[in-house]
Amino acid sequence: MSEYRINTKCVQGGYRPGNGEPRQVPIIQSTTFKYDTSEDMGKLFDLEASGYFYTRLQNPTNDFVANKIAELEGGTAAMLTSSGQAANFFALFNVCENGGHIVCSSSIYGGTFNLIAVTMPKMGIEVTFVSPDATEEELNAAFRPNTRAVFGETIANPALTVLDIELFAKVAHEHGVPFIIDNTFATPVHCRPIEWGADIVTHSTTKYMDGHGAGVGGCIVDAGKFDWMAHKDKFPGLCTPDDSYHGITYAEKFGKEGAFITKCTAQLMRDLGSIQSPQNAFYLNLGLESLHVRMKRHAENGQAVAEFLAKRPEVKTVTYSGLPSDKYYKVAQKYLPEGGCGVVSFELNGGREAAEKFMKGLKLIAIETHVADARSCCLNPATSTHRQLTDKQLEEAGIPAGLVRLSCGLEDSRDLIEDLEQAFANLK
Ligand SMILES: *Cc1c(COP(=O)(O)O)cnc(C)c1O
């Protein structure tokens, strides 16, 4: 599939049926797989042969869909997980164990922030947060001898900062560690971080990839470029024998292209069990088949709505990297030349009260905690996800009380703008 363009890969990547086989990805709704001899099965358990034996580790439907995402991102191997949270945890824990340390952009999804700032420290993994706008010098200063990975988001949810991927990757490599990036909001249609030096790409497929709010899921893709054996002392899990697999050394047996995902599947999925159901993988693939068409419309709607909002007297500020006035406009021109995503945030004059009244007036755009699907929705963090904070605390967290996060769906942008217009009129 590498010879085809991304639009074609969205439609036909991953699954290539043979003569007389189903045209659509088959849903292999089976927990187990049958073998003629225990010797055959033994080879699978020893990782001597590839094949399926239990769906907690691997399932053919999942693999078809994971392979499509690997092709979209330009990676060598991929796996699906039950959620985006599982994808980020597995990607990090695969290289960073008790005693390790992560350098992480502070502008990331709230769930990932909790995972890295609260839960992983309980496993003996420390973190240093850096600004997404950190200079090379500031990034270098965050490293320690026990640093095992650098983490960030292409377009951060919900702050909408855009990361300088090349810089983060370069600094990670100078310190001999991989750069792991969550590419959920951009999707490979609008940004392929591997082309800019990223080593591992993660996704919450729950968002644009599924795109219809149908199923929770995640994905991990390996670029297949990081030389684990060159940094043997840092990554014993990949570079020394695994006793639970008869002494296999992943980096030796599966090379740069396969070691990361094989270990992540054989160890973490086996032991922690966060597999995506084959049924959800099927829904995910239906979403992927139109991802290139939908992302274009999401970004067009985001741009049109951001431009409309920027002209309204009721609006104090608009955050959208497609606006020339945006702090990340230049970075976005480099990494997202064909557009970003459909999520726009804006602050209303009049704070919490104005935001509540404004949102109450919306007819087409619904109030939801979700983002990034076909139907437009919005949220006021001050009265929902962050309601425990005072106005002063909100201001300090960079989430002013009057902030509205708006996820532009696939509707006609003129209808979205008219809905916003009538809600503004309602404020008076
Ligand atoms: C939603 C989200 C996640 C978490 O994904 P789930 O599928 O909800 O577990 C991780 N990263 C980003 C950027 C997200 O938007």
The ligand as an SDF file (V2000), in Angstrom:
LIG
                    3D

 15 15  0  0  0  0  0  0  0  0999 V2000
   -9.8090   11.3870   24.3380 C   0  0  0  0  0  0  0  0  0  0  0  0
   -8.3490   11.4480   24.2820 C   0  0  0  0  0  0  0  0  0  0  0  0
   -7.5520   10.4720   24.8960 C   0  0  0  0  0  0  0  0  0  0  0  0
   -8.1620    9.3400   25.7040 C   0  0  0  0  0  0  0  0  0  0  0  0
   -8.8260    8.4990   24.8510 O   0  0  0  0  0  0  0  0  0  0  0  0
  -10.0340    7.5040   25.3010 P   0  0  0  0  0  0  0  0  0  0  0  0
  -10.3080    6.7880   24.0290 O   0  0  0  0  0  0  0  0  0  0  0  0
  -11.1420    8.3720   25.7920 O   0  0  0  0  0  0  0  0  0  0  0  0
   -9.4930    6.6250   26.3690 O   0  0  0  0  0  0  0  0  0  0  0  0
   -6.1880   10.5530   24.7600 C   0  0  0  0  0  0  0  0  0  0  0  0
   -5.6120   11.5650   24.0770 N   0  0  0  0  0  0  0  0  0  0  0  0
   -6.3470   12.5250   23.4580 C   0  0  0  0  0  0  0  0  0  0  0  0
   -5.6590   13.6120   22.7170 C   0  0  0  0  0  0  0  0  0  0  0  0
   -7.7270   12.5020   23.5440 C   0  0  0  0  0  0  0  0  0  0  0  0
   -8.4530   13.4730   22.9540 O   0  0  0  0  0  0  0  0  0  0  0  0
  1  2  1  0
  2  3  1  0
  2 14  2  0
  3  4  1  0
  3 10  2  0
  4  5  1  0
  5  6  1  0
  6  7  2  0
  6  8  1  0
  6  9  1  0
 10 11  1  0
 11 12  2  0
 12 13  1  0
 12 14  1  0
 14 15  1  0
M  END
$$$$
